[in-house]
Amino acid sequence: MRLTQSSSAALFSLFARSAAAHGRQLARHWTAEGIVAVALCLSVSASCRPKSRGAPAAERSGPSAAAPQARGCVPRISPRGITVWDADGRLLNARGVHLVDWDGFVANPTVTVSLHPPPDIGFPATATLRGDHPRLYFDLPSTVGEGGPEKHVRFWTASSVVTVRVAIFPDRDGEDEVHRLTLAVDGDESRSETVPVFVHDQDRNLPLLSRIVVDFSQDRTGFFSNAEARRVVEQAADDWAYFLADMGTDAVPAKDESTMIWNPDGFVSARDVDNSATYSGFLLYTYGIRGVEVRSGGEGSPRGKPPTAAGASLPLLRSGGLELEVRGNFNTLGWVMDTEPDTWWRSANRGREQNDLYSIVHHEMGHAHGFDRGYPRFRAAMEGDAKGLTSKDLADYHGGPLAIDSHAHFDGTIDPASGVGAFGYEYHGVMPARRWLITRTDLLALAAVGYALRPIAFDSWSDDRPECDGAPTGR
Ligand SMILES: [Zn+2]
C-alpha cells in the first residue's frame, strides 16, 4: 500500500442586489425538489478543537476481527456471490475497498468499484448493497442514515457490470477506520458477500495559520445567546480557515475597519460598525435577522478596506457579515444545530424540514469570505470576459474556468473528486447531499480569489499488496 500524490501540494456593492438574487436562487432549489422525486436517504472540528463527541473509531467501526487486515498479503478467495473489482481489475472481496479521508473538513474523494453478478443465478436479478456505518455513502440513487447507506442495483444478464462510487463523510479525529459493505442478491438465495472498507484518515489537525474571527456583538435577536448556535458558527469558521496559509497580513487596529450590518428586519436597512478591538485575520460579524424573505445572507463588507501585508494591499477584504434568519431557512421550522460527523444525514435542507444550521452558515460564510462581488478578482470573473474564475490549478482540476452565476454561485459545477456539488450547487451532486461541505473545487476557487492556501496533499490510496500463496478458499 502506498499513498499516491494525485497532485502536488494543493497550493492551493452591489451588495444588496446580490444578496436578494441569492435568495431567489436558494428558493428555486427547494422548489425544484418537489418536482424531482429522488430517494435521498442520505457533519465537523477542527484542528484546534477538541475531538468530536463520537465514540473512538475502533468502537464505531463495529466488529472487524474477521475482516482481513490492510497489511501483509490478500487471501485468495473464490466468492459465490457478487464480486467487487477495482479499476485495475483487482478483486476486492477480500482485499477491501480503500477510502481516503483527506486532511481538513472537505468532501472526500470517491472510489469507483465494479460489481459483477454470480453467473449461475436467474436474470434479470436485483441486489442490495449496504454499508455498516452512517458516514459511508454511495452515489445516487441511494439512501443514507443512522444504520448506514443502502443502494439497489440490477443485473440484466450474467455479463452485466454495475459501477458504484463509494466515499466517506469526513470526520476530524485522524484515526483510521474499518467498516464493511455487504452485497446480497435479492430473493431466496442471497449469497451474501462481505467486503471490508479501510478508511485511511489523513486528518492532521494542524494549528490554524489564519483566522476567521467571529463576532456576535451585533446580534439583536438573541439567537446567538444560544451556545450551541455559536459553536456551529465557530466550527464552520475554523473549517474554512483550516485551509488558509499565513499571508503575513498586518493586524487591524481598533476603529480602523468599517462593516455594514443589516438591521434585525432583514435586507431592508443597514448600519455601519467599527471594530472595537485590534484583530488579525478576517472579522465576521454574525447576527440574527427576521426578514420577510425568511432567508440568510453573507457578504464581504462594502465599507471596509483591503487587508495589507507589510503595508501592501492584498486583493481581498478583511471583514464581512453573516446574517442568519433565526426562524429557519425559507421556512419557520427552526434549525438543526449539530456538528457531529456521524449525524451529517439528518437534514437535506429542503423546504418542509428543519434545515441544517452548519450547512447554511458554511455557505453564507463562503460568500462573506471570498465568493462575493466585493472581492476584486471574483467580481472580475463574474463580469469580465474570462467566463469565470481562472487559474492553472483550476484548469488542471476542473478542466477550465470555473463559471459563476449572477448569484455568485458555481452553478452547474460538480466537484470532480468527490462528486459533491461545488459552492452554490450543493443540492445537485451525484452523491447524497445532506450537510454541505467545502469541496476541493471551492478551495482552488479561494486561491484564485487571492488567498494563499496551506499545502495539503490530496492523496489517493493504492493497495498493492500481493495475493497470498495457496489455493483459493470459498466463501
Ligand atoms: Zn449563496
Residues whose N, C-alpha, C, O or C-beta is under 5 A from the ligand:
A	BS01	ZN	H22 H407
